[in-house]
Amino acid sequence: MPQVRVAGFSVSADGYAAGPEQSLEHPLGKRGHEIFAWYFPTKTFRTMQGQAGGTEGVDDQYGARSMQGFGAFILGRNMFGPIRGPWTNEDWKGWWGGNPPYHAPTFVLTNHPRDPIVMEGGTVFHFVADGIRSALDQARAAAGDLDVKIGGGVATVRQYLEIGAVDEMHLAMSPVVLGRGEALFAGLDLSALGYAVTRSAAGERATHLVLTRQ
């Protein structure tokens, strides 16, 4: 049965999944790139960038799974770009250039409607202005027999956890302390929401935890 999953979601040792002050210069927030240091050397990431080589250990295995088996994606507005408020600049089409890595229908949460954007490689950005449940219904319909990935950012993942919509969450815990940023766990009682760690593995640069909703 198709699931709703969070996968390859990086978090620091002190619970931050993005740095502060996101901007064009710092898409992941200041120092946010440090929590993805496990992913950048992998063969999976380098292949996505059109580069050869890369590591093929545990980190690569989890990195590869984090983009496999999905028929649709859901992103928060911040994950799509740094523009706030009405879409005054519709030239902005995401951080990823002309061929984003999704290659499937991708639903962007927003308070401001915008026409869909068709990109290379099968990615189509749909802008959903009527809430997270509507976005999930549309993503499930688009995904068919495949899973839906909640791609982030932090606020979006938290919202879907709070309503119990996430079936499985893979966290890559990086050995770095950010000190401030966007906290993933603050105020969330994951145990009360039904989540438990069902799998763990030590990678080369991160510890991988899989939480499943019981």
N, C-alpha and C positions, 0 to 999 in steps of 0.2 A: 504494500500500500504506500502511495507517495507520502513523503514526510516534509515537514518544514524544518530546515536546519540552519544553524549558524556554523560556519566552518572556516578554519584558518584565521580565527579572530585573535589577534595578538594583544597581550596584556602584560603590563610591567609587574614586577614582584610586589609593588605596593598598590596594585589594583587599577592602574590607569590604562585605558585603551586608546588614548590620544593625548598629545601634549596640548598646552594652552595656546591661545592666540593663533588659530588657524588663519592662513592667508595664502595668497598666490605664491609667496616665497616659501611658506611652510605649510604645505597641503595637509600634513598630519599633525599640525601644531608644532610648536618649538620642542625639539628633541624627540618628537613622535616617531621619527624614522628609526630610533634606536631599538624600539620594541619589535621592529620587523627585521632586525639583523639576522635572525635565524633563516629567513626566507630568501633574502637577496642572493646568497651564494648557491642556492639549489639549482639543479638542472631544470626543474619545472619553471622557475622564475626566469632563468636565463633564456630558455627556449621561447617564452612569451615575449621576451625583448628582442628576439631574433639573433641571439648570441649562442655560441657553442659552449660545450663543457658544462661544469657545475657539479656540485656534490650530489650523491645518489643514496644517502643514508636515510635515517629515520625522518629527519626534517623534510627531506624531499618527498618521501612517501606520504606524509601528512599534507604537505603542500599540494601535491598532485590531487589527492582526494578532495581537497578544499574547493576544487573547481570542476569536479566530475559528478555526473548524474543529475544535473539541474536543468529544468526546462524553463525556469523563470527566476528573476531576481527582484528583490525589493531594496531600495536605497533611500536613505534620508536625504533631505535637501542639501545638507552640509556635505554629504558624501559625493554628491553630484558636482558641487562647486562652491566657491566662496561668495556668490552673489546672494544678497538678502533682499527681502521685500518683493515688489512687483518685478516682472521680467523686463526690465528696461533695456537690457542688452541680450537679444536673442541670438547673437553670434556665438555666445558661450554654449558649447556642446559637451562639456565634461572635461575631466583632467586628462583623458587618455588619447587624445588625437582622433583621427578619423576612423580607427578600427579598435573600439574598446574591447576589453577581454571577455565580455559576457556572452556574445554570440547567441542571444536569446532575448525574448521580451523582458524589459527591465522597467520596473515601476518605481517612480520617484515620488516620494511624499512631499507635498507642498501645500501652502495656503493660497497659491496663486496659479490658476489654470494656465496651461500652455499647450500648444499643438504638439503631437508626437514628433519625434525626430528619428528619421531612419538613417542608421549609420552603416558602415561597411561590416562585413562578416556576420550579418544576421542580427546585430543588436538594434533594437528599436526602443527608444526611451518614451515611456508613457507617463504623463504627469497626473497624479491622483490628488485631488483637492478635497475629497470627501471622507478622509479618515483612514486609519490603519486597517480596519476590518474590510473596507471596500478594496483597498490595495491587495490584501491577502486573497480575497475572493477572486479578483481579476487574475492574480498571479497563479492561483491554483488552476483556474480554467485554462490559462495559457500553457501551463506546464504539462497538462495531460497526465500521463503515467510517470512523469519524472518528478523529482523533488523541487521544492521552492527554497531558495537561499535568501535569508535575511542578511544582506551584505554589510550593513552598518549605516551610519556610524553608531556611536555609543547610545545616544538617546533612542534611536530606532530599535536597536536590540533590546534595550531595557523595556520599551513599551510592549514589544511582543512577548517578552518573558513574563511581564506583569499580568497579561491576559491568558497565560498558559498556552500560547499558540506554538511555541518552539518545542519540537519533539526531541531534538538532539543539538547539543552545542559543543563544538570542538574549540578549546582555548589553547593557544600557544603561549605559555608563560615564559617571558624572557628574563634573564638574570640582570635586570637593570632597575634602578629606582628613579622614577621621574620626579616625585615630590609634589607635583601638582599637574593638573590637566583635567581630562574627563574621566571620572571614576565610574567603572562598570558596575561595581557591587554595592555602592553606597545606598543604604536604605532598602536593599532587596534581601528578603529571606528566601534564598533559593531552596532550602530544605522544605520550608512551609509551602512553597509553590510546587513541590513534588520532584525536585531535581536531585540526583545523586550521581557521584562519579562512578562510571561503569567501566572505564578503561583509562590507563595512563601509560606513558612511555617516555623515557628520557631520550631526547634527541641530542644532536651535536651542539646546538646553540639554544635550545628551548626545551621545556618540559611540556608534553602534550597531554591534556586532560580532556576526556569526553564525558559530558554530563548528559544523562538521559532522563526525560520526564517519566516517572513511574506511573 
